[in-house]
Amino acid sequence: MRKFFSMMVALAAVFTFAACENGTPEEPTPSKGTKIATPQVEISDVVEDGFTAKWGAVENAKSYSVVLSKANSSKTETQNVTETSVTFSGLGIGTYTVSVKAIANEGYKDSDYAKATTAVEGATSAEWFELSVFVTNDYASKGYYSYNSVFYTMKGTNVTSVSVMITTAEIAASYTTDEILSQLQPIGADGIASINTAEGLFSVVEPCPANTEFVFYALAENADGASVFTHKTTKTTEVVVPEAFKPWIGTYTASYTKLVSGDGTITDTTGEFTLIMDYDPANDALAVGGISAAFGVTAPTLAWFNDEGTLEIYAGIGLGTVQGYEVKSAIFGNWSDWDETTQAWILDEQGPYVFDDFWPAYSVVKAADGAITAEPLSIGYEYQNEAGEALKAKIDVLSIGLFGFNAEGVAAWDKTFYSGSWNLVKTSDEVIIPEDPETAACSYNAVETISVAKKSLVF
């Protein structure tokens, strides 16, 4: 019995060894939820409208879930692939993130997501959208637009949306792509409709600082879902001040002899106000600030040299609506009718008188000793009376400015402004603009803003 037991033990040992030699042991069953490895994602082959995302194969993965997302957008694109790379194309400008996870075989758990991010410049040109940007001063010379206005046109086919922004090249250089995209402003439905016409959408940004480079950005999308991000660069021209105007540019203290109130009452008095002159290239004139500041308007009065070399200040600038009043150009003065019998001017009545024409109102002269005076002019005027007779009259100007009319058409304003002769003393060769012209203009002796390539650009 003892010998038999020993033999059985020996046989068992031989069997066990033989099984190890000639058979494959069964793999252990994984515990439920064993997670497979996370893919290692890389970005390659980046072009203007796309890129490729690739990763290595993951053991025990049957496929891969790939999610594409874009910064500042809630939209995502998800696809399931068995390959280990995906190529994206037709993308617009922006920062994109690709998230990839391995989908596990049965008995295993899906991996975590791996992420990779890249920036795409976006297609910069497309047959279905065109942007043109340029600066011209030809229109400005005719008085229709400000000098150094930036014009742009956009034309397209089946365009569904366009967002735009204009800024200086200096500022643009400090922006990231996402910052540019976040500041684009959408064009309205009417503008989109115009873009999809043969003429396209034409518009202008004005006024723009001189000798400055600007960048115009446009992001467009069409009905097929394609997008294009493009930009154009242009530079405004340098303003060259003619020699004749240079001595007049600066800040003055002007003394006056009369005041005209809002109801047209003229008072003999004396006082001072600040007046500024700067060159206005759009009109090839001096912009004279300070005259209409009493009314809180910012449009300057203009002055030109006549044939005798005398500087003439003109009325009739800055028509519009201010503070609930309809504002007209007005000349305050004494009206005289021509009497054929006595061959003399007969004083008839006193202003104000409102005209639609462009009238010179002050003649500015610099004497040999440097003293500058602004004397009112007499304006000839021809008209017809109720009988249809042709008559003529003159106005001895006492003041120019802007005059308000209320809803009933009654001349009304609760402020006064300067009149009569001026004596000007130049206090600075600089054009000194108040820091807060809107507040300063509430006082009759404040300086109004001169807009000669000095305003901040607002799109």
C-alpha positions as CSV (number, residue, x, y, z in Angstrom):
1,M,0.0,0.0,0.0
2,R,2.7,2.4,0.7
3,K,4.4,1.6,-2.6
4,F,1.1,2.3,-4.6
5,F,0.6,5.6,-3.0
6,S,4.1,6.6,-4.0
7,M,3.4,5.6,-7.6
8,M,0.3,7.7,-7.7
9,V,2.1,10.7,-6.5
10,A,4.7,10.2,-9.2
11,L,2.1,9.9,-11.9
12,A,0.3,13.0,-10.8
13,A,3.6,14.8,-11.0
14,V,4.2,13.6,-14.5
15,F,0.7,14.6,-15.6
16,T,1.0,18.0,-14.3
17,F,4.3,18.6,-16.0
18,A,3.0,17.3,-19.3
19,A,0.1,19.7,-19.2
20,C,2.5,22.6,-18.8
21,E,4.6,21.4,-21.6
22,N,1.9,20.7,-24.2
23,G,-1.1,23.0,-23.4
24,T,-1.9,26.9,-23.1
25,P,-3.3,28.0,-19.8
26,E,-6.5,30.0,-19.9
27,E,-6.1,33.8,-19.4
28,P,-7.5,35.2,-16.3
29,T,-10.9,36.9,-16.7
30,P,-10.5,40.8,-16.3
31,S,-12.3,42.4,-13.4
32,K,-15.3,44.4,-14.6
33,G,-14.4,48.0,-15.6
34,T,-10.7,47.5,-16.3
35,K,-9.9,50.7,-18.2
36,I,-7.7,50.5,-21.4
37,A,-4.9,53.0,-22.1
38,T,-5.6,56.6,-23.1
39,P,-4.6,57.5,-26.7
40,Q,-1.7,59.9,-27.2
41,V,-3.0,62.6,-29.6
42,E,-0.8,64.7,-31.9
43,I,-1.7,67.5,-34.4
44,S,0.0,67.5,-37.8
45,D,-0.3,68.9,-41.3
46,V,-2.0,72.2,-40.3
47,V,-3.2,74.2,-43.3
48,E,-5.3,77.4,-43.6
49,D,-8.6,75.5,-43.2
50,G,-7.8,72.3,-41.5
51,F,-5.4,69.8,-39.9
52,T,-4.8,66.1,-39.1
53,A,-5.1,64.5,-35.6
54,K,-3.4,61.1,-35.1
55,W,-2.6,58.7,-32.3
56,G,-1.2,55.3,-31.7
57,A,-3.2,52.1,-31.6
58,V,-4.5,51.2,-28.1
59,E,-4.6,47.5,-27.1
60,N,-8.0,46.1,-26.6
61,A,-9.7,49.0,-28.4
62,K,-12.2,48.3,-31.1
63,S,-12.7,51.9,-32.3
64,Y,-12.1,55.5,-31.3
65,S,-14.5,58.4,-30.5
66,V,-13.3,61.7,-31.9
67,V,-14.8,65.0,-30.8
68,L,-14.0,68.4,-32.5
69,S,-14.8,71.6,-30.7
70,K,-14.1,75.3,-31.3
71,A,-13.2,78.0,-28.9
72,N,-16.1,80.5,-28.2
73,S,-18.6,78.1,-29.8
74,S,-21.0,75.6,-28.3
75,K,-21.1,73.4,-31.5
76,T,-19.2,70.1,-31.6
77,E,-18.6,67.4,-34.2
78,T,-18.4,63.8,-33.1
79,Q,-17.4,60.7,-35.2
80,N,-16.5,57.1,-34.4
81,V,-13.5,55.6,-36.4
82,T,-11.5,52.5,-36.5
83,E,-8.4,54.2,-38.0
84,T,-5.9,56.0,-35.8
85,S,-6.1,59.4,-37.6
86,V,-8.7,61.9,-38.7
87,T,-8.2,64.8,-41.1
88,F,-10.4,67.9,-40.7
89,S,-10.9,70.4,-43.6
90,G,-13.1,73.3,-44.5
91,L,-12.7,74.9,-41.1
92,G,-13.0,78.6,-40.4
93,I,-10.6,80.6,-38.4
94,G,-10.3,79.8,-34.7
95,T,-8.8,77.6,-32.1
96,Y,-9.8,74.0,-32.2
97,T,-9.6,71.1,-29.7
98,V,-9.6,67.4,-30.7
99,S,-10.7,65.0,-27.9
100,V,-10.1,61.3,-28.5
101,K,-11.0,58.2,-26.4
102,A,-10.5,54.5,-27.1
103,I,-13.8,52.5,-27.2
104,A,-13.0,49.2,-25.4
105,N,-13.6,45.6,-26.4
106,E,-16.1,43.6,-24.4
107,G,-15.0,43.1,-20.9
108,Y,-13.0,46.3,-20.7
109,K,-13.8,49.9,-20.0
110,D,-13.4,52.9,-22.4
111,S,-10.3,55.0,-21.9
112,D,-10.2,58.6,-20.7
113,Y,-10.2,61.4,-23.3
114,A,-7.0,62.7,-24.6
115,K,-6.9,66.3,-26.0
116,A,-4.8,68.3,-28.4
117,T,-5.4,72.0,-29.5
118,T,-4.3,74.0,-32.5
119,A,-5.1,77.3,-34.2
120,V,-6.4,77.4,-37.7
121,E,-6.1,80.6,-39.8
122,G,-9.2,79.9,-41.9
123,A,-9.5,80.2,-45.6
124,T,-8.4,83.7,-46.6
125,S,-10.1,83.8,-50.0
126,A,-13.1,82.3,-51.6
127,E,-14.8,82.5,-55.0
128,W,-18.1,83.3,-53.3
129,F,-16.9,86.3,-51.2
130,E,-14.8,89.4,-51.9
131,L,-13.7,92.3,-49.6
132,S,-12.1,95.5,-50.9
133,V,-10.8,98.3,-48.6
134,F,-9.3,101.6,-49.6
135,V,-8.8,105.2,-48.6
136,T,-9.8,108.1,-50.8
137,N,-9.9,111.8,-50.4
138,D,-11.6,112.6,-53.7
139,Y,-15.0,112.4,-52.1
140,A,-13.7,114.3,-49.1
141,S,-12.6,117.2,-51.4
142,K,-16.2,117.5,-52.5
143,G,-17.4,117.7,-48.9
144,Y,-19.3,114.5,-48.9
145,Y,-17.1,112.6,-46.4
146,S,-14.4,113.4,-43.9
147,Y,-10.8,113.5,-45.1
148,N,-9.0,110.2,-44.7
149,S,-12.2,108.1,-44.7
150,V,-11.8,104.3,-45.1
151,F,-14.2,102.9,-47.7
152,Y,-15.0,99.2,-48.1
153,T,-17.1,97.0,-50.3
154,M,-18.2,93.4,-49.8
155,K,-19.7,91.3,-52.6
156,G,-20.7,87.7,-52.4
157,T,-23.0,84.8,-53.6
158,N,-25.3,83.0,-51.2
159,V,-23.7,84.7,-48.3
160,T,-25.7,84.1,-45.1
161,S,-23.6,86.0,-42.5
162,V,-20.7,88.4,-42.2
163,S,-19.1,89.8,-39.1
164,V,-16.5,92.7,-39.4
165,M,-14.1,94.8,-37.4
166,I,-11.7,97.6,-38.2
167,T,-8.8,98.6,-36.1
168,T,-5.3,100.1,-36.3
169,A,-2.5,97.7,-37.3
170,E,-0.8,98.5,-34.1
171,I,-3.8,97.3,-32.0
172,A,-4.4,94.3,-34.3
173,A,-0.8,93.1,-33.7
174,S,-1.6,92.8,-29.9
175,Y,-4.7,90.7,-30.4
176,T,-4.9,86.9,-30.4
177,T,-7.0,85.2,-33.0
178,D,-9.7,84.5,-30.5
179,E,-9.7,88.1,-29.3
180,I,-10.3,89.3,-32.9
181,L,-13.1,86.8,-33.4
182,S,-14.8,87.9,-30.1
183,Q,-14.9,91.5,-31.3
184,L,-16.3,91.0,-34.7
185,Q,-19.7,92.7,-35.2
186,P,-22.4,91.1,-37.4
187,I,-23.8,92.8,-40.5
188,G,-27.6,93.1,-40.4
189,A,-30.0,91.4,-42.7
190,D,-30.3,94.4,-45.1
191,G,-26.5,94.5,-45.4
192,I,-26.3,90.8,-46.2
193,A,-29.0,91.3,-48.9
194,S,-26.8,94.1,-50.4
195,I,-23.7,91.9,-50.3
196,N,-25.5,89.3,-52.4
197,T,-26.1,91.8,-55.2
198,A,-23.9,92.7,-58.2
199,E,-23.1,96.1,-56.7
200,G,-22.4,94.7,-53.2
201,L,-22.4,96.5,-49.9
202,F,-20.6,99.9,-50.0
203,S,-19.9,101.8,-46.8
204,V,-17.4,104.1,-45.1
205,V,-15.7,104.6,-41.8
206,E,-15.0,108.2,-40.9
207,P,-13.1,110.2,-39.8
208,C,-9.9,108.3,-39.5
209,P,-6.5,109.6,-38.1
210,A,-4.0,110.6,-40.7
211,N,-0.9,108.6,-41.6
212,T,-2.2,105.5,-39.8
213,E,-2.4,101.9,-41.0
214,F,-5.8,100.1,-40.5
215,V,-6.8,96.5,-40.7
216,F,-10.3,95.5,-41.8
217,Y,-11.4,92.0,-40.8
218,A,-14.3,90.1,-42.2
219,L,-15.6,86.6,-41.4
220,A,-18.2,85.3,-43.9
221,E,-20.3,82.1,-44.2
222,N,-22.4,80.9,-47.1
223,A,-25.5,78.7,-47.4
224,D,-23.3,75.5,-47.8
225,G,-21.7,76.1,-44.4
226,A,-18.4,77.1,-45.8
227,S,-16.6,80.0,-44.2
228,V,-13.8,82.4,-45.1
229,F,-11.9,84.8,-42.9
230,T,-10.1,87.6,-44.7
231,H,-8.5,90.9,-43.9
232,K,-7.3,93.9,-45.8
233,T,-4.8,96.6,-44.8
234,T,-4.9,100.2,-45.9
235,K,-3.1,103.4,-44.8
236,T,-4.5,106.9,-44.5
237,T,-2.5,109.8,-46.0
238,E,-0.4,112.3,-44.2
239,V,-2.0,115.7,-43.9
240,V,0.2,118.4,-45.3
241,V,-0.8,121.9,-44.1
242,P,-0.4,124.6,-46.8
243,E,2.1,127.4,-45.8
244,A,-0.6,130.1,-45.9
245,F,-2.6,128.3,-43.1
246,K,0.3,127.5,-40.8
247,P,0.7,130.9,-39.1
248,W,-3.0,130.9,-38.2
249,I,-3.1,127.4,-36.5
250,G,-3.3,127.7,-32.7
251,T,-5.4,128.9,-29.7
252,Y,-6.6,132.5,-29.4
253,T,-8.2,134.7,-26.8
254,A,-11.0,136.7,-28.5
255,S,-12.6,139.7,-27.0
256,Y,-16.0,140.8,-28.2
257,T,-18.2,143.9,-27.9
258,K,-21.8,142.4,-28.0
259,L,-23.8,139.4,-26.9
260,V,-26.8,137.9,-28.7
261,S,-29.2,136.0,-26.5
262,G,-31.4,133.1,-27.6
263,D,-34.4,135.3,-28.3
264,G,-32.3,137.5,-30.6
265,T,-31.7,140.4,-28.1
266,I,-28.4,142.1,-28.7
267,T,-26.6,143.6,-25.7
268,D,-23.7,146.0,-25.7
269,T,-21.1,144.4,-23.5
270,T,-17.6,143.2,-23.5
271,G,-16.0,139.8,-22.7
272,E,-13.7,137.1,-23.9
273,F,-13.9,133.6,-25.2
274,T,-11.4,131.0,-26.4
275,L,-11.1,130.4,-30.1
276,I,-9.1,127.7,-31.8
277,M,-8.0,127.3,-35.5
278,D,-6.8,124.2,-37.2
279,Y,-6.4,123.1,-40.8
280,D,-9.3,121.1,-42.2
281,P,-7.9,119.1,-45.2
282,A,-11.4,118.0,-46.4
283,N,-12.4,121.6,-47.2
284,D,-8.9,123.0,-47.6
285,A,-9.9,125.6,-45.0
286,L,-9.3,126.6,-41.4
287,A,-11.7,125.0,-38.9
288,V,-12.6,127.8,-36.4
289,G,-13.7,126.4,-33.1
290,G,-15.5,128.3,-30.4
291,I,-18.1,130.2,-32.3
292,S,-21.0,127.7,-32.0
293,A,-19.9,126.2,-28.6
294,A,-22.8,128.1,-26.9
295,F,-25.2,125.6,-28.5
296,G,-23.3,122.4,-27.5
297,V,-22.6,121.5,-31.2
298,T,-19.2,120.2,-32.3
299,A,-19.2,121.1,-36.0
300,P,-16.7,123.8,-36.6
301,T,-17.2,127.0,-38.6
302,L,-14.8,127.3,-41.6
303,A,-12.6,130.1,-42.9
304,W,-10.9,130.6,-46.3
305,F,-8.6,133.2,-47.8
306,N,-10.3,135.5,-50.3
307,D,-8.6,137.0,-53.4
308,E,-7.2,139.8,-51.3
309,G,-5.6,137.3,-48.8
310,T,-8.1,138.2,-46.1
311,L,-9.4,135.3,-44.0
312,E,-13.2,135.0,-44.2
313,I,-15.2,133.1,-41.6
314,Y,-18.4,131.5,-43.0
315,A,-21.7,130.7,-41.4
316,G,-24.0,127.8,-42.2
317,I,-22.0,124.9,-40.7
318,G,-23.4,122.1,-38.5
319,L,-27.0,121.8,-39.4
320,G,-28.9,119.1,-37.5
321,T,-30.9,118.4,-34.4
322,V,-29.4,119.3,-31.0
323,Q,-31.1,119.1,-27.6
324,G,-34.6,118.7,-29.1
325,Y,-34.4,121.7,-31.3
326,E,-34.1,121.9,-35.0
327,V,-30.9,123.8,-35.6
328,K,-30.5,126.3,-38.5
329,S,-27.6,128.5,-39.6
330,A,-28.5,132.0,-38.5
331,I,-27.0,135.4,-39.1
332,F,-27.9,138.1,-36.5
333,G,-27.7,141.7,-37.8
334,N,-29.4,144.8,-39.0
335,W,-31.5,144.5,-42.2
336,S,-31.6,147.5,-44.5
337,D,-33.7,147.9,-47.6
338,W,-32.5,149.8,-50.6
339,D,-34.6,152.9,-51.2
340,E,-34.7,153.8,-54.9
341,T,-36.0,157.3,-54.2
342,T,-33.3,158.3,-51.7
343,Q,-30.7,156.0,-53.1
344,A,-29.9,154.9,-49.6
345,W,-30.2,152.0,-47.3
346,I,-33.1,152.3,-45.0
347,L,-32.9,150.3,-41.7
348,D,-36.0,148.1,-41.6
349,E,-35.7,145.6,-38.8
350,Q,-33.3,143.5,-36.7
351,G,-32.4,139.8,-36.9
352,P,-32.0,137.0,-36.5
353,Y,-32.3,135.9,-40.2
354,V,-32.0,132.3,-41.3
355,F,-30.4,131.3,-44.6
356,D,-29.8,128.1,-46.4
357,D,-26.8,129.5,-48.3
358,F,-23.2,129.7,-47.4
359,W,-22.4,133.2,-46.3
360,P,-19.2,134.9,-45.3
361,A,-19.8,136.7,-42.0
362,Y,-16.5,137.9,-40.6
363,S,-13.4,139.3,-42.3
364,V,-10.2,138.5,-40.3
365,V,-7.3,140.8,-40.8
366,K,-3.8,140.8,-39.3
367,A,-2.2,144.3,-39.0
368,A,1.4,145.1,-39.5
369,D,1.9,145.2,-35.7
370,G,0.5,141.7,-35.4
371,A,-2.9,142.7,-34.1
372,I,-5.8,140.5,-35.4
373,T,-9.3,141.8,-35.8
374,A,-12.5,140.1,-37.0
375,E,-14.9,142.6,-38.4
376,P,-18.5,141.8,-39.4
377,L,-19.4,142.0,-43.1
378,S,-22.3,143.5,-44.9
379,I,-24.1,140.9,-47.1
380,G,-26.0,141.9,-50.2
381,Y,-29.3,140.1,-50.6
382,E,-31.8,140.1,-53.5
383,Y,-35.4,139.1,-52.9
384,Q,-39.0,139.6,-54.2
385,N,-41.8,141.3,-52.2
386,E,-45.4,140.0,-52.1
387,A,-46.1,142.0,-55.3
388,G,-43.3,140.2,-57.1
389,E,-41.1,143.2,-57.3
390,A,-37.4,142.6,-57.4
391,L,-35.8,144.3,-54.4
392,K,-32.4,144.2,-52.8
393,A,-31.3,144.6,-49.2
394,K,-28.2,144.2,-47.1
395,I,-27.5,142.8,-43.7
396,D,-24.9,144.4,-41.5
397,V,-23.8,141.3,-39.7
398,L,-23.5,141.4,-35.9
399,S,-23.0,137.7,-35.3
400,I,-23.0,134.2,-36.8
401,G,-23.8,131.0,-35.2
402,L,-26.4,128.3,-34.9
403,F,-29.9,129.2,-33.8
404,G,-32.6,126.8,-32.4
405,F,-36.3,126.5,-33.3
406,N,-38.7,124.7,-31.1
407,A,-41.5,122.3,-32.2
408,E,-43.8,125.3,-33.0
409,G,-41.1,126.9,-35.2
410,V,-40.5,129.7,-32.7
411,A,-36.9,130.8,-32.4
412,A,-35.8,129.9,-28.9
413,W,-32.6,129.3,-27.0
414,D,-31.6,129.9,-23.4
415,K,-28.0,130.7,-24.1
416,T,-26.0,133.7,-25.4
417,F,-23.1,133.9,-27.7
418,Y,-20.6,136.5,-28.8
419,S,-21.1,139.1,-31.4
420,G,-19.8,142.3,-32.8
421,S,-16.1,142.9,-33.6
422,W,-13.5,140.6,-32.2
423,N,-9.9,141.3,-31.3
424,L,-7.9,138.1,-31.4
425,V,-4.7,137.5,-29.4
426,K,-2.8,134.3,-30.2
427,T,-2.0,132.6,-26.9
428,S,-0.5,129.3,-28.3
429,D,0.7,127.8,-31.5
430,E,-1.0,124.6,-30.5
431,V,-4.5,123.5,-31.0
432,I,-5.7,122.9,-27.5
433,I,-8.8,120.7,-27.4
434,P,-10.8,120.5,-24.1
435,E,-10.6,117.0,-22.5
436,D,-14.4,116.9,-22.1
437,P,-15.8,119.1,-24.9
438,E,-19.4,118.0,-24.2
439,T,-19.2,119.4,-20.7
440,A,-17.2,122.4,-21.7
441,A,-19.6,123.3,-24.5
442,C,-22.3,124.0,-21.9
443,S,-20.7,127.4,-21.3
444,Y,-21.0,130.1,-23.9
445,N,-17.3,130.9,-23.7
446,A,-16.1,127.3,-24.1
447,V,-14.2,126.0,-27.0
448,E,-16.0,123.6,-29.3
449,T,-14.3,120.4,-30.6
450,I,-12.5,120.6,-33.9
451,S,-12.7,117.4,-35.9
452,V,-9.6,117.3,-38.0
453,A,-8.4,113.7,-37.8
454,K,-8.4,113.9,-34.0
455,K,-11.5,111.8,-33.1
456,S,-11.4,108.3,-31.9
457,L,-12.5,105.8,-34.4
458,V,-15.8,104.1,-33.8
459,F,-17.1,101.4,-36.1
